[in-house]
């Protein structure tokens, strides 16, 4: 029998917690529900779930702080996280996205919508894991002294110098080295590569990647660009230069005379 995806769900309201957990279980998911976040981080380290659902307004440690802690721990940094909260204002949504949430659903929400959104999150998260396994198997067959062997890009893949992004397999490689990205980091890089040479404003990126229309101050885009550059550079020094800052406007994916160094 196929193992059910495990969901960790943190909600301090017992009625909402029980109803939501029941709906997710009826949809074929395994659920472990917590009244607060005190045990969540340790449970994530002990057994990595398929996804985490977090309320924002929690006793002891609030959901945003839990999310920040998940994102700063290497063991949970790429874990898919959805925020479920009664705080539905655009500002609160942006705060959750700033902290690194992959999706956001405001209460009151219908159980069918919740199940659909969770399943969509799981599908997106499963693609890089499956792709990484395939890539790892291929890499293992190559001589380690030579480093990762370059493979022809898959049909439909986006290629710019040393960077290859396969939207279907949900894989990113830099000079043949797999790069593990969060869901939003992957989406951000995809938008950049689909618009090579164009200057993209922060508002445009917020709308395209995070589905947020927001005219206020937010560091969501800047923080994700920073981590994306760091991960590209870790795989291949110099690749981070592909994402150029256009001061006062936004960013430009500038191609690869700068990023592809022999």
N, C-alpha and C positions, 0 to 999 in steps of 0.2 A: 504494500500500500504506500502511495506517495505521501511523503511527510508534509504536513500542513505548514504554511508560512507562519512564523511566530511574530505576533504583534505585542509590543509593550505599550500599555495605555495608562496615562497618569491623569486622574480626575478626582477632585476632593468631594464632589457631590455624589453620594452613594447611589441615588436613583438614576442619575445620568450615567454614572459609571456602569451600573448593572445592565441598563437598557442597551447601551452602546456595545458593551462586551458581548451581550447575547446576540445582537444583530450581526456582529462580526463573526461570531462562532457559527451562526446559522448560514453564513456565507462561505463556510468552509475554512475559516482561519483559526489558528490557535491563538488564544489571547491570555496574557497575564496582566491583570489590572492592579494598579497601585493607588492608594488614597493620597499619597504625596511622593515627592521625588527622592526621599532619603535613601531608598534602596535601589533606585533605578540605575544609577551609574555602576554600582557593583554588579548588578544583574547583567547589565550590558557587557561588562568585561568577562563575566563568567560564561555567559551564553549570548552570543550576538544575535539579536532578533532580525527579522526581515525589515522591520520598520518600527518607528516610535511615534505614538500620538501623544501630544502634550497639551494640557490646558495651560493658560498663562497665569491665571490667578490661583496660586497654590499656597498652602501654608508652608512655613519653614523656608523653602527655596522656591522662587517662582519659576514658571516655565521658561522664560527668556534666559535666566541664569543657568538652568539645566541645559538648555540648548547650547549656550556658549561653552559650557564644560564638555559637552559631547563633541563639539567641533574642535576643541583644543587638545583632545586626547587622540593620539594616533590610532588607537584601537577602534574608535567610534567616529572618527572625523568624516567619513563618507557615508555614515548611516543615514538612510532616508528618514526625514522627520516632517511630520505634519502638525501644525498648530490647530487645536480645536478650542475656541474660546468665545465667551460672550462679548468680548471687546471687539466689536466689528468695525469701528471707525477706520478710515483709510490710514490714519497716523499709526494706529496699533498694528495694522497689517504690515506697514512698512517697518515698524520696529521688529516684528518677527522675522521679516525677510532680511533685515540688517544683521540679525543674529545668526542667520544661516539656514532658516527654514526652507524646505523644498516645496511645501504647499501650505495653504491656510484655509480653514473652513470656519465661518462664524456661526455661533449659535443664535437662534435655533436652526438646526439643520435636519433634513430628512434622512432617515436611515438608508434609504436606497441611494441617495446622493453620496452619503459617507462611504458606503461599501464600494460604489463605483469609483470614487476618488482614490480610495485606498488601493483597490485593484490596479488602477492606472499607475499609481506610484510604485507598486510592486513590480509591474511589468517593466517599467522604465529602469528600475534598479536591478532587475534580473539580467538585463542585456549586457551591462559591462562585466558582471561577474562571470557570465557564460563566455563572453569574448575573451576575458583575461585568462580563463582556463585554457581556451583553445590556443591563445597566444603563448601561454606558458609552456604548453606541451610542445609547440613548434620550436620555441627557443631552447628547450631542454635537449632537442636533438642536434643542436648546432654546437660546434666546438666553442667552449667558453673563452678561449684565448682570443678568438676573433671578434667577440662581442656579438650582438644581435645581428642576424643576417637580414638584409633588406629584402622584403617581399613585395611583389607587385601589388599596387593598391586594388582593393575590391571595386567592382563596378559601382558607381555612385558615390565613391569616397571623395572627400575634399582634400586636396593636396596643395601645400604651399611650402616650398623648400623642404626642410626636414620634418615638417609637421604633417601628419596624415590623420584625418578624422573620418571614421566610417559611421554614418548615421544609422545604418541598419543594424550593425553589430554593436553599436554604442562603444566603440573603441577609439582611443586616441594614442598615437605613437609619435615619438619624436626621434628621428634617426633610428627607427626600429625598436626603440625602448618604450614599453607600455607606460602610460601615465594614468594613474588612478585619480579621477575627478569626481566631485560630487555632481548630482544631477544638474544643478544650476550652473556650475562651472562648465560642464559639457555644453549646455545650451548656449551659454555666453560665447564660448569659443566657436561654436557652430555659426552663430549670428555674425561674429567677426569674419570668419572665413568666407561666408556667403556674401560678404560686403567688402571684400578686399579693396583697399585704396580709398574707400569712402570714409568721411568723418562722421561718426555716429555720436549723437548727443546722449547724455545720461538719461534724459527723459525717454528717448527712443529705445534705449536698451532696457529701461525699466518696463516699458510697455511690451516689448517683444519677448523678453526673457522671463519677466516676473508677472506679466499681465496686470501691471499697476499703472494707473493714471494719477500722477502725483506731482504737484508743482512746488512742494516744500523742500526742505533740506533733508537729504538722506545720504548715507555713505554706503548704501547697499552695493551699488555698481563699483565704487572705488575699492571697497574691501574685497570683492570677488575678483576684480582685475589683479589686485595685489597677490592674492593666493594663487591665481592662475599663472601669473608670471613666475612666481616662485617654483611652481611645480614644473613648468616648462624648462626653466633654467636648471633644475635639479636633474632632469633627464638629459639635457643637452645644453651646456653653457652657451649663452648667446641667443637662444631661441626666444627668451623673454623680450628681446628687442623688437619682435614682430608686432607687439602691441604698443603703439606709440601714443603718448599723451598729447592731446591738442589743448593747450592751456586755455581755460575759460570756456571750452566748448564740450569736449568729451574725449573720444579715443578713435584711433585709426589703426586698422590692421594693415600694416604697411608693406606686406610682401616680404621678400627675404634676401635681399642683398645684405641686410644687416644681420638677419637671424641665422643665415646658413653660412657658417664659417668652415672652410675646409681645414 
